[in-house]
Amino acid sequence: MIVLRGIRDRLELAMIEEAIDEKELAFLSQLEQHENEWVAFVEEDGAEIVVGSGKDAVEAARDAEEHGFPDAVLMKVRPFDRGFIPANAS
């Protein structure tokens, strides 16, 4: 049974890797550089690109504006060693 579980896990991992394209992997690679920071990003040619970052959203937005992207989307990159379960907002 353990052998079958290992094979199934490898197959699931392979399926996930196939579902993620190179543009998504490039974006994830950029996010790795900004663990526990805020990032500003835009979409260009079907790919998300980090255009600013900072310790808070204001700093990330300012950095993006300085690079010519005043309408960038802001996102907090959470620590990679912890899970995050959002609270119910209703």
ChimeraX attribute file (.defattr): number of C-alpha atoms within 10 A of each C-alpha:
attribute: neighborCount
match mode: 1-to-1
recipient: residues
	/A:1	5
	/A:2	7
	/A:3	8
	/A:4	9
	/A:5	10
	/A:6	11
	/A:7	11
	/A:8	12
	/A:9	12
	/A:10	12
	/A:11	12
	/A:12	12
	/A:13	12
	/A:14	11
	/A:15	11
	/A:16	11
	/A:17	12
	/A:18	10
	/A:19	10
	/A:20	10
	/A:21	10
	/A:22	12
	/A:23	14
	/A:24	15
	/A:25	13
	/A:26	14
	/A:27	15
	/A:28	14
	/A:29	11
	/A:30	15
	/A:31	20
	/A:32	13
	/A:33	11
	/A:34	18
	/A:35	15
	/A:36	16
	/A:37	19
	/A:38	23
	/A:39	29
	/A:40	28
	/A:41	23
	/A:42	18
	/A:43	11
	/A:44	8
	/A:45	7
	/A:46	9
	/A:47	14
	/A:48	18
	/A:49	21
	/A:50	19
	/A:51	20
	/A:52	25
	/A:53	26
	/A:54	19
	/A:55	13
	/A:56	15
	/A:57	18
	/A:58	14
	/A:59	17
	/A:60	25
	/A:61	25
	/A:62	17
	/A:63	19
	/A:64	25
	/A:65	16
	/A:66	12
	/A:67	11
	/A:68	12
	/A:69	17
	/A:70	14
	/A:71	12
	/A:72	20
	/A:73	18
	/A:74	20
	/A:75	15
	/A:76	19
	/A:77	16
	/A:78	15
	/A:79	13
	/A:80	10
	/A:81	6
	/A:82	6
	/A:83	8
	/A:84	8
	/A:85	5
	/A:86	6
	/A:87	6
	/A:88	5
	/A:89	4
	/A:90	3
